[in-house]
């Protein structure tokens, strides 16, 4: 099976995760996909292939050399975003892209346009996989899975390539922040690992946001509007007032690079009760803590004006910047950068404006930088991935294991 055939097969599985089920994996499609992958990994010749009750699939490619080499892991996640449908995905290839608009669904006037997505112009003459305009594609992160499996299959078919022990893991529920919840770091047994969960060709990332989730509940009082003076307390208006007190331009749509933000994710309610959910993000730990304190401060101000317990706040940290854990072991970042160069890829060392399983795994004792998988515009109908970027990701994996073996002669 070719890399593209493998990828097309994988995206046919509906593996959207769901925050509200309380299960692991959160949706049955992920376990169904995991069991399919178990069969495939056994078929290509991997060892110790198993999936546990929580949907974590692990496998081993044993070392083919006698000398001691650090055990490296490669990790990707099986779920797709709950924010956009991943059911009945119909991928298609635009061969030898000419730089024009790409018709996803001509009848419904859905086009992928370089005017709107200028990164398309980087891939002139390449073969681009897109959606049909009605689902996400699932390159996040089934491209990573396809690349890892393809690399393992290549090593098995070419035993003359020296490598140490390799461990792989495909996780559930990364998109809802639970991908590392039940990861058995000790059982995985790798000295370090890489997630293949990045975006465009060359991305190499070892720092990410510090992250917190906030839920605000605003309590109001409903009274007949004709007689409401001095009595009604409209929770929606209070919630709007609170939201307006946050810095106007410290939002995702106004920030980039190392700039943090407050992101209002939902606002639902009526006169009696309104709920708001936020995520808070910042790379710098001091600024991150300051943002959390500011949220509590604004809640206190609103409660001082409208009465104690008008607003309830629940805030939970989600993950932290893995740079703290990676910097003492920067040789693993250097290893990936050198592997990219040998694969003909220019490393783009960038911060992740988000998080990966690798961030949490790094704090759990498994240093795990992130490597590109090749896709763009994740989580929506305009997602695409160049075939050539996927092929380069496979080559980077192969170079990493060969470099490790060569360094330990």
C-alpha positions as CSV (number, residue, x, y, z in Angstrom):
1,X,0.0,0.0,0.0
2,X,1.4,3.4,-0.9
3,X,1.6,6.4,1.4
4,X,-1.4,8.1,-0.4
5,X,-3.5,4.9,-0.5
6,X,-2.8,4.4,3.2
7,X,-3.8,8.0,4.0
8,X,-7.0,7.8,1.9
9,X,-8.0,4.6,3.8
10,X,-7.4,6.2,7.1
11,X,-9.5,9.3,6.5
12,X,-12.5,7.1,5.6
13,X,-12.8,6.3,9.4
14,X,-15.0,8.7,11.3
15,X,-12.9,9.4,14.4
16,X,-14.2,12.8,15.7
17,X,-13.6,13.1,19.4
18,X,-16.3,14.4,21.8
19,X,-15.7,16.4,25.0
20,X,-19.1,15.5,26.5
21,X,-19.1,11.7,26.6
22,X,-16.8,11.2,29.6
23,X,-15.4,8.1,27.9
24,X,-11.9,7.1,26.7
25,X,-11.8,7.0,23.8
26,X,-14.5,9.5,23.7
27,X,-16.1,8.1,20.5
28,X,-16.4,4.5,19.3
29,X,-15.0,5.3,15.8
30,X,-11.5,5.8,17.4
31,X,-11.4,2.3,18.8
32,X,-12.7,0.9,15.5
33,X,-9.9,2.7,13.7
34,X,-7.3,1.5,16.3
35,X,-8.3,-2.1,15.7
36,X,-7.9,-1.6,12.0
37,X,-4.4,-0.3,12.6
38,X,-3.6,-3.2,14.8
39,X,-4.3,-5.6,11.9
40,X,-2.3,-3.5,9.5
41,X,0.7,-3.2,11.8
42,X,0.8,-6.9,12.4
43,X,0.5,-7.4,8.6
44,X,3.5,-5.3,7.8
45,X,5.6,-7.1,10.5
46,X,5.6,-4.9,13.6
47,X,6.0,-6.6,17.0
48,X,4.2,-6.2,20.3
49,X,1.2,-4.7,18.7
50,X,-1.6,-4.0,21.1
51,X,-4.4,-1.6,21.9
52,X,-5.5,-1.1,25.5
53,X,-9.0,-0.5,26.9
54,X,-8.5,3.2,26.5
55,X,-7.7,3.0,22.8
56,X,-3.9,3.6,23.0
57,X,-2.2,1.6,20.3
58,X,1.4,0.7,20.7
59,X,3.9,-1.4,18.7
60,X,7.6,-2.1,18.4
61,X,10.1,-2.4,15.6
62,X,13.0,-4.3,17.3
63,X,16.5,-3.1,16.8
64,X,18.5,-4.8,14.0
65,X,21.9,-4.0,15.4
66,X,23.7,-5.4,18.4
67,X,25.0,-2.1,19.9
68,X,23.1,-0.1,22.4
69,X,21.0,2.8,20.8
70,X,18.5,5.1,22.5
71,X,14.9,4.0,22.0
72,X,13.0,6.6,20.0
73,X,9.3,6.9,19.8
74,X,7.0,8.3,17.1
75,X,3.5,9.4,18.1
76,X,0.4,10.6,16.3
77,X,-3.3,10.9,17.3
78,X,-6.3,9.1,15.8
79,X,-9.1,11.5,16.5
80,X,-10.2,14.5,14.4
81,X,-11.5,17.8,15.6
82,X,-15.1,17.8,17.0
83,X,-15.5,21.3,15.6
84,X,-16.2,20.2,12.0
85,X,-17.6,17.0,10.6
86,X,-15.1,14.2,9.7
87,X,-17.8,11.8,8.5
88,X,-17.9,10.5,4.9
89,X,-14.6,12.3,4.0
90,X,-14.0,12.3,0.2
91,X,-10.4,13.3,-0.5
92,X,-9.2,14.1,-3.9
93,X,-5.9,14.9,-5.5
94,X,-5.1,18.0,-7.6
95,X,-2.1,16.9,-9.6
96,X,0.6,19.3,-10.7
97,X,-1.1,22.3,-9.0
98,X,-1.1,25.3,-11.4
99,X,-1.6,28.1,-8.9
100,X,-5.3,28.7,-9.6
101,X,-8.5,28.3,-7.6
102,X,-9.2,24.7,-6.7
103,X,-12.9,23.7,-7.0
104,X,-13.9,21.6,-4.0
105,X,-17.6,21.6,-5.0
106,X,-18.2,23.6,-8.1
107,X,-22.0,23.2,-7.9
108,X,-22.1,24.8,-4.5
109,X,-19.4,27.4,-5.3
110,X,-16.9,26.1,-2.7
111,X,-13.3,26.9,-3.8
112,X,-9.9,26.8,-2.2
113,X,-8.4,30.0,-3.4
114,X,-4.8,31.3,-3.2
115,X,-6.1,34.8,-2.7
116,X,-7.6,33.6,0.6
117,X,-5.0,30.9,1.4
118,X,-1.7,32.3,0.0
119,X,0.3,29.3,1.3
120,X,-1.0,27.4,-1.7
121,X,1.5,29.2,-3.9
122,X,4.3,27.4,-2.1
123,X,3.2,24.1,-3.8
124,X,3.1,25.0,-7.5
125,X,3.7,21.8,-9.5
126,X,3.0,19.6,-6.6
127,X,0.1,17.2,-5.9
128,X,-2.3,18.5,-3.4
129,X,-4.9,16.4,-1.5
130,X,-8.1,18.4,-0.6
131,X,-11.6,17.7,0.7
132,X,-14.8,17.9,-1.4
133,X,-15.7,21.0,0.6
134,X,-18.2,19.4,3.0
135,X,-15.9,17.8,5.6
136,X,-12.5,18.3,7.1
137,X,-9.8,16.2,5.6
138,X,-8.3,14.6,8.7
139,X,-4.7,15.2,7.9
140,X,-4.6,16.3,11.5
141,X,-3.4,13.8,12.4
142,X,-4.0,10.8,10.1
143,X,-1.3,12.1,7.9
144,X,1.1,11.6,10.8
145,X,-0.2,8.1,11.3
146,X,0.2,7.3,7.6
147,X,3.8,8.7,7.6
148,X,4.8,6.7,10.6
149,X,3.3,3.4,9.4
150,X,4.9,4.0,5.9
151,X,8.3,4.6,7.4
152,X,8.0,1.4,9.6
153,X,7.0,-0.6,6.5
154,X,10.0,0.7,4.6
155,X,12.4,-0.2,7.4
156,X,10.9,-3.7,7.6
157,X,11.3,-4.2,3.8
158,X,14.8,-2.8,3.9
159,X,16.6,-4.6,6.8
160,X,20.0,-3.3,5.6
161,X,19.1,0.1,7.1
162,X,20.5,0.0,10.6
163,X,18.3,1.2,13.4
164,X,17.8,0.8,17.1
165,X,14.5,-0.1,18.8
166,X,11.6,2.0,17.7
167,X,8.3,2.4,19.6
168,X,5.2,3.9,18.1
169,X,1.9,5.0,19.7
170,X,-1.3,6.2,18.2
171,X,-3.4,8.0,20.8
172,X,-7.1,8.9,21.2
173,X,-8.7,12.3,22.0
174,X,-5.8,14.7,21.4
175,X,-8.2,17.2,19.9
176,X,-10.1,17.5,23.2
177,X,-7.0,17.8,25.3
178,X,-7.1,14.2,26.7
179,X,-4.6,12.5,24.4
180,X,-2.0,11.9,27.2
181,X,-4.5,11.2,30.0
182,X,-3.8,7.5,30.0
183,X,-0.5,7.3,28.2
184,X,1.8,4.8,30.0
185,X,5.2,6.5,29.7
186,X,7.0,3.8,31.6
187,X,5.4,1.0,29.6
188,X,6.1,2.8,26.3
189,X,9.8,2.6,27.2
190,X,11.2,5.2,24.9
191,X,14.1,7.5,25.9
192,X,12.5,10.3,23.9
193,X,9.9,10.7,21.2
194,X,8.5,12.9,18.4
195,X,4.9,13.7,17.6
196,X,4.2,14.0,13.9
197,X,1.4,16.5,14.4
198,X,2.8,19.7,12.9
199,X,1.7,21.7,10.0
200,X,3.6,22.8,6.9
201,X,6.8,21.2,5.6
202,X,9.8,21.8,7.9
203,X,8.0,22.7,11.1
204,X,10.0,21.6,14.2
205,X,8.6,22.7,17.5
206,X,9.7,22.4,21.1
207,X,7.7,25.2,22.7
208,X,4.0,25.7,23.0
209,X,1.4,27.7,24.9
210,X,0.7,27.5,28.5
211,X,-3.0,26.8,28.6
212,X,-6.0,27.2,30.9
213,X,-9.7,26.6,30.5
214,X,-12.3,28.9,32.1
215,X,-16.0,28.5,32.7
216,X,-18.0,31.5,33.9
217,X,-21.6,31.2,35.1
218,X,-23.5,34.4,35.5
219,X,-26.7,34.3,37.6
220,X,-29.5,36.8,36.9
221,X,-33.0,37.5,38.1
222,X,-36.0,37.5,35.7
223,X,-38.9,39.9,36.4
224,X,-41.7,41.0,34.0
225,X,-40.0,43.7,31.9
226,X,-42.8,46.1,32.4
227,X,-42.1,46.2,36.2
228,X,-38.4,45.3,36.1
229,X,-36.8,48.6,37.3
230,X,-34.5,48.0,40.2
231,X,-35.4,44.3,40.3
232,X,-34.3,42.6,37.1
233,X,-30.7,41.4,36.8
234,X,-30.1,40.4,33.2
235,X,-27.4,37.8,33.2
236,X,-26.7,38.2,29.5
237,X,-26.0,41.9,29.9
238,X,-23.7,41.3,32.9
239,X,-21.9,38.6,30.9
240,X,-21.4,41.0,28.0
241,X,-20.1,43.7,30.4
242,X,-17.6,41.2,31.8
243,X,-16.4,40.0,28.4
244,X,-16.0,43.7,27.3
245,X,-13.6,44.3,30.2
246,X,-11.0,42.0,28.7
247,X,-8.3,43.6,26.5
248,X,-10.0,44.1,23.1
249,X,-7.0,43.1,20.9
250,X,-5.7,40.2,23.0
251,X,-7.7,37.7,21.1
252,X,-6.7,35.0,18.6
253,X,-7.7,37.1,15.6
254,X,-5.4,39.9,16.7
255,X,-2.3,38.0,17.8
256,X,0.6,36.0,16.3
257,X,4.0,34.6,17.1
258,X,4.6,34.7,20.8
259,X,1.6,36.8,21.7
260,X,-0.9,35.3,24.1
261,X,-4.7,35.8,24.2
262,X,-8.0,35.3,25.8
263,X,-10.4,33.4,23.6
264,X,-14.2,33.5,24.1
265,X,-15.3,30.1,22.9
266,X,-19.0,30.1,23.8
267,X,-21.6,32.5,25.1
268,X,-25.0,30.9,25.9
269,X,-27.8,32.0,28.1
270,X,-31.0,33.9,28.9
271,X,-32.0,36.5,31.5
272,X,-31.7,34.0,34.4
273,X,-28.4,32.4,33.6
274,X,-25.6,32.8,31.1
275,X,-22.5,30.6,30.6
276,X,-19.3,31.7,29.0
277,X,-16.2,29.5,28.3
278,X,-12.8,30.9,27.6
279,X,-9.3,29.5,26.9
280,X,-6.3,31.5,28.1
281,X,-3.0,31.1,26.3
282,X,0.5,32.5,26.7
283,X,4.1,31.2,26.1
284,X,5.6,33.1,29.0
285,X,4.7,31.5,32.4
286,X,4.6,34.8,34.2
287,X,2.3,36.4,31.7
288,X,0.2,33.3,31.8
289,X,-0.3,33.6,35.5
290,X,-1.0,37.3,35.1
291,X,-3.8,36.5,32.6
292,X,-5.4,34.1,35.0
293,X,-5.2,36.6,37.9
294,X,-6.8,39.2,35.6
295,X,-9.8,36.9,34.9
296,X,-10.3,36.5,38.6
297,X,-10.0,40.2,39.2
298,X,-12.7,41.0,36.6
299,X,-15.0,38.5,38.2
300,X,-14.5,40.1,41.6
301,X,-15.2,43.6,40.1
302,X,-18.5,42.4,38.6
303,X,-19.5,40.7,41.8
304,X,-18.7,43.8,43.7
305,X,-21.1,45.8,41.5
306,X,-24.0,43.3,41.2
307,X,-23.7,41.2,44.3
308,X,-21.6,38.4,45.7
309,X,-21.8,35.1,43.7
310,X,-23.4,36.8,40.7
311,X,-20.5,35.3,38.7
312,X,-19.0,31.9,39.4
313,X,-15.7,31.0,37.9
314,X,-14.0,27.6,37.5
315,X,-10.5,27.7,36.0
316,X,-8.3,24.7,35.2
317,X,-4.8,24.5,33.8
318,X,-4.7,22.3,30.7
319,X,-1.0,22.0,29.8
320,X,2.3,23.9,30.0
321,X,5.1,25.1,27.7
322,X,7.2,22.0,27.0
323,X,10.3,24.2,26.4
324,X,11.2,23.9,30.1
325,X,11.5,20.1,29.7
326,X,13.0,20.0,26.2
327,X,15.8,22.6,26.7
328,X,18.0,20.3,28.9
329,X,17.8,17.7,26.1
330,X,18.2,19.9,23.1
331,X,20.2,17.2,21.3
332,X,16.9,15.6,20.3
333,X,15.8,18.8,18.6
334,X,19.2,19.1,16.9
335,X,18.8,15.5,15.8
336,X,15.5,16.2,14.1
337,X,16.8,19.3,12.5
338,X,19.8,17.4,11.0
339,X,17.4,14.7,9.8
340,X,15.4,17.3,8.0
341,X,18.4,18.7,6.3
342,X,19.5,15.2,5.1
343,X,16.0,14.7,3.8
344,X,16.2,17.9,1.8
345,X,14.0,19.9,4.2
346,X,14.8,23.3,5.7
347,X,13.9,23.3,9.4
348,X,11.4,25.9,10.5
349,X,11.8,26.1,14.3
350,X,8.6,27.8,15.4
351,X,6.5,28.0,18.5
352,X,3.3,26.0,18.5
353,X,0.3,28.3,18.9
354,X,-1.6,25.5,20.5
355,X,-0.6,22.3,22.2
356,X,0.2,18.7,21.3
357,X,0.3,15.4,23.2
358,X,4.0,16.1,23.3
359,X,3.6,19.0,25.6
360,X,2.0,16.9,28.3
361,X,4.2,13.9,27.6
362,X,7.3,16.1,28.2
363,X,6.0,16.9,31.6
364,X,5.3,13.2,32.2
365,X,8.9,12.3,31.7
366,X,9.0,11.7,27.9
367,X,10.6,14.6,26.1
368,X,8.6,14.9,22.9
369,X,9.2,17.7,20.3
370,X,6.8,18.0,17.4
371,X,7.6,17.5,13.7
372,X,5.6,18.5,10.7
373,X,3.0,16.2,9.1
374,X,2.5,18.6,6.2
375,X,-1.0,19.8,6.3
376,X,-2.7,23.2,6.3
377,X,-6.0,24.7,7.4
378,X,-6.8,22.0,9.9
379,X,-10.3,21.5,11.3
380,X,-12.3,22.8,8.4
381,X,-13.4,22.3,4.8
382,X,-10.3,24.1,3.4
383,X,-7.8,21.6,4.9
384,X,-5.2,20.4,2.4
385,X,-1.9,18.5,2.3
386,X,0.7,18.2,-0.4
387,X,1.7,14.7,-1.2
388,X,5.3,15.7,-1.4
389,X,5.3,17.1,2.1
390,X,4.0,13.7,3.4
391,X,6.8,11.9,1.5
392,X,9.3,14.2,3.1
393,X,8.0,13.5,6.6
394,X,8.6,9.8,5.9
395,X,12.1,10.5,4.9
396,X,12.7,12.6,8.1
397,X,11.6,9.6,10.2
398,X,14.0,7.3,8.3
399,X,16.8,9.8,8.8
400,X,16.2,10.2,12.5
401,X,16.6,6.4,13.1
402,X,19.6,6.2,10.9
403,X,21.3,9.1,12.5
404,X,20.7,7.6,16.0
405,X,22.2,4.3,14.9
406,X,25.2,6.1,13.3
407,X,25.8,8.3,16.4
408,X,26.1,5.3,18.6
409,X,28.7,3.2,16.8
